[in-house]
Amino acid sequence: MNWNGKEVELYLKEKKYIDTAVIPLLPVGLEEDMKTFAAQGEFISLLSMHLEHQFKGRLMLFPAFTYLKTEDKGSAEKRLGDWKAAMKETGFQYVFFLTSDSDWRFTDEELERSLMWLPSIPLDNLDEKYKHSIMEDQVKQLLNVIVKKWQSEG
Protein backbone atom coordinates (compact mmCIF):
# COMPACT_ATOMS: atom_id res chain seq x y z
CA MET A 1 0.00 0.00 0.00
CA ASN A 2 1.21 3.46 -0.85
CA TRP A 3 1.02 6.64 1.18
CA ASN A 4 -1.98 8.23 -0.52
CA GLY A 5 -5.56 8.96 0.53
CA LYS A 6 -7.22 6.03 -1.20
CA GLU A 7 -4.77 3.38 -0.01
CA VAL A 8 -4.51 4.76 3.53
CA GLU A 9 -8.30 4.56 3.75
CA LEU A 10 -8.08 0.91 2.73
CA TYR A 11 -5.25 0.37 5.23
CA LEU A 12 -7.40 1.74 8.05
CA LYS A 13 -10.10 -0.81 7.21
CA GLU A 14 -7.69 -3.73 6.79
CA LYS A 15 -4.84 -2.83 9.18
CA LYS A 16 -4.88 -6.22 10.94
CA TYR A 17 -3.46 -7.74 7.74
CA ILE A 18 -0.85 -5.06 7.05
CA ASP A 19 1.93 -5.63 9.54
CA THR A 20 4.98 -4.26 7.73
CA ALA A 21 6.17 -0.68 7.22
CA VAL A 22 8.86 0.24 4.70
CA ILE A 23 10.57 3.61 4.89
CA PRO A 24 13.12 4.65 2.26
CA LEU A 25 16.10 6.60 3.65
CA LEU A 26 17.20 9.38 1.30
CA PRO A 27 20.29 11.52 1.86
CA VAL A 28 20.35 15.11 0.71
CA GLY A 29 23.65 16.83 0.00
CA LEU A 30 24.09 20.26 -1.50
CA GLU A 31 27.75 20.16 -2.35
CA GLU A 32 29.75 18.32 -5.00
CA ASP A 33 28.18 14.95 -4.05
CA MET A 34 24.67 16.19 -4.85
CA LYS A 35 24.43 14.02 -7.99
CA THR A 36 25.51 10.91 -6.06
CA PHE A 37 22.82 11.46 -3.43
CA ALA A 38 20.20 12.20 -6.06
CA ALA A 39 21.08 8.95 -7.87
CA GLN A 40 20.86 7.02 -4.59
CA GLY A 41 17.48 8.59 -3.95
CA GLU A 42 16.22 7.66 -7.42
CA PHE A 43 17.40 4.08 -6.99
CA ILE A 44 15.90 3.60 -3.51
CA SER A 45 12.62 5.30 -4.46
CA LEU A 46 12.15 3.11 -7.52
CA LEU A 47 13.16 0.00 -5.59
CA SER A 48 10.69 0.88 -2.82
CA MET A 49 7.85 1.18 -5.32
CA HIS A 50 8.68 -2.22 -6.81
CA LEU A 51 8.86 -3.76 -3.33
CA GLU A 52 5.48 -2.30 -2.41
CA HIS A 53 3.99 -3.71 -5.61
CA GLN A 54 5.33 -7.17 -4.76
CA PHE A 55 3.87 -7.14 -1.24
CA LYS A 56 0.69 -5.15 -1.85
CA GLY A 57 -1.75 -5.89 0.95
CA ARG A 58 1.00 -6.89 3.40
CA LEU A 59 3.07 -3.73 3.69
CA MET A 60 2.69 0.03 3.73
CA LEU A 61 5.25 2.14 1.88
CA PHE A 62 5.71 5.37 3.82
CA PRO A 63 7.14 8.65 2.54
CA ALA A 64 10.90 8.82 2.54
CA PHE A 65 12.87 9.77 5.62
CA THR A 66 15.11 12.51 4.24
CA TYR A 67 18.14 13.89 6.02
CA LEU A 68 21.04 16.17 5.26
CA LYS A 69 24.33 14.34 4.88
CA THR A 70 25.83 17.07 7.05
CA GLU A 71 23.30 16.38 9.84
CA ASP A 72 24.72 15.08 13.10
CA LYS A 73 24.58 11.26 12.93
CA GLY A 74 23.16 10.98 16.44
CA SER A 75 20.39 13.42 15.60
CA ALA A 76 19.39 11.52 12.45
CA GLU A 77 19.49 8.20 14.34
CA LYS A 78 17.26 9.62 17.06
CA ARG A 79 14.74 10.92 14.54
CA LEU A 80 14.74 7.57 12.75
CA GLY A 81 14.32 5.78 16.08
CA ASP A 82 11.31 7.99 16.77
CA TRP A 83 9.80 6.99 13.42
CA LYS A 84 10.33 3.31 14.22
CA ALA A 85 8.80 3.67 17.69
CA ALA A 86 5.75 5.45 16.25
CA MET A 87 5.30 2.69 13.65
CA LYS A 88 5.51 0.00 16.32
CA GLU A 89 3.07 1.86 18.60
CA THR A 90 0.48 2.02 15.83
CA GLY A 91 0.61 -1.72 15.16
CA PHE A 92 3.31 -2.36 12.60
CA GLN A 93 5.06 -5.52 13.74
CA TYR A 94 7.89 -5.15 11.21
CA VAL A 95 9.61 -1.91 10.23
CA PHE A 96 12.19 -1.89 7.45
CA PHE A 97 14.41 0.98 6.37
CA LEU A 98 15.70 0.81 2.81
CA THR A 99 18.87 2.70 1.90
CA SER A 100 21.94 2.90 -0.32
CA ASP A 101 23.80 5.12 2.15
CA SER A 102 26.50 2.91 3.65
CA ASP A 103 26.82 5.18 6.71
CA TRP A 104 23.60 3.66 8.09
CA ARG A 105 25.20 0.21 8.25
CA PHE A 106 27.14 1.38 11.28
CA THR A 107 24.21 2.60 13.32
CA ASP A 108 22.98 1.39 16.70
CA GLU A 109 22.00 -2.27 16.94
CA GLU A 110 18.25 -1.69 17.24
CA LEU A 111 18.08 0.34 14.03
CA GLU A 112 20.51 -1.98 12.28
CA ARG A 113 18.12 -4.94 12.64
CA SER A 114 15.56 -3.00 10.61
CA LEU A 115 17.99 -1.78 7.98
CA MET A 116 18.17 -3.15 4.44
CA TRP A 117 21.19 -1.72 2.63
CA LEU A 118 21.80 -2.18 -1.08
CA PRO A 119 24.48 -0.50 -3.14
CA SER A 120 22.99 2.01 -5.54
CA ILE A 121 22.94 1.17 -9.23
CA PRO A 122 23.18 4.23 -11.49
CA LEU A 123 19.95 4.46 -13.48
CA ASP A 124 20.26 7.83 -15.19
CA ASN A 125 21.39 6.51 -18.60
CA LEU A 126 19.23 3.40 -18.71
CA ASP A 127 16.13 2.83 -20.77
CA GLU A 128 12.94 2.51 -18.67
CA LYS A 129 12.63 -1.17 -19.60
CA TYR A 130 16.10 -1.94 -18.23
CA LYS A 131 15.50 0.11 -15.08
CA HIS A 132 12.48 -2.00 -14.23
CA SER A 133 14.30 -5.23 -15.06
CA ILE A 134 17.11 -4.28 -12.66
CA MET A 135 14.57 -3.35 -9.99
CA GLU A 136 12.87 -6.73 -10.29
CA ASP A 137 16.23 -8.46 -9.77
CA GLN A 138 16.91 -6.33 -6.69
CA VAL A 139 13.42 -7.00 -5.28
CA LYS A 140 14.00 -10.76 -5.59
CA GLN A 141 17.01 -10.38 -3.31
CA LEU A 142 15.03 -8.33 -0.81
CA LEU A 143 12.16 -10.85 -0.82
CA ASN A 144 14.37 -13.46 0.80
CA VAL A 145 15.59 -11.04 3.47
CA ILE A 146 12.09 -9.86 4.35
CA VAL A 147 10.57 -13.33 4.45
CA LYS A 148 13.40 -14.55 6.73
CA LYS A 149 12.81 -11.62 9.09
CA TRP A 150 9.08 -12.35 9.11
CA GLN A 151 9.78 -15.98 9.96
CA SER A 152 12.44 -15.33 12.60
CA GLU A 153 10.54 -12.54 14.37
CA GLY A 154 7.03 -13.87 13.82
C-alpha positions, 0 to 999 in steps of 0.5 A: 500500500502506498502513502496516498488517501485512497490506499490509507483509507483501505489500510485503516479498514484492513490494518490487521493484515498489514503488519509491515512498514517500509521507509526509504532513507534518502540523503540530501547533499548540496555540495559536490556529491549532490548528484551521487545522493540524487542517484541514490534517492532515485534508486531507492525510491524506484526500488521501494515502489517495486517492493510495495507492488510485490507485497501489496496488501501486506506492507505500507510504503511510507514517505521517505525519511530525508536527512542532510548528509551534514546532519549530526549522525546521532540526531538523524538516528534519534529521529529515525528511532522515533519513526520506528517507535511510532510505527511499532506503537500504531501496530506495525510488527515489522519496520524496514528501512531501505537505503543505499547510504553505507553510513547507516550500516554502522548505526545502533544495533536496534536500528541496524536490525531493521535496515536493508542496505543495497548498493545504488545502481546508477539508473540515469542513462538506462532505458525505462525497460532496463531500469524496471528489469534491474529493480525486479532483480533487486526486489527478488534479493530483498524478498528473501531477506524480508521473508526470513525476518518475518519468519524469525521474528514472527 
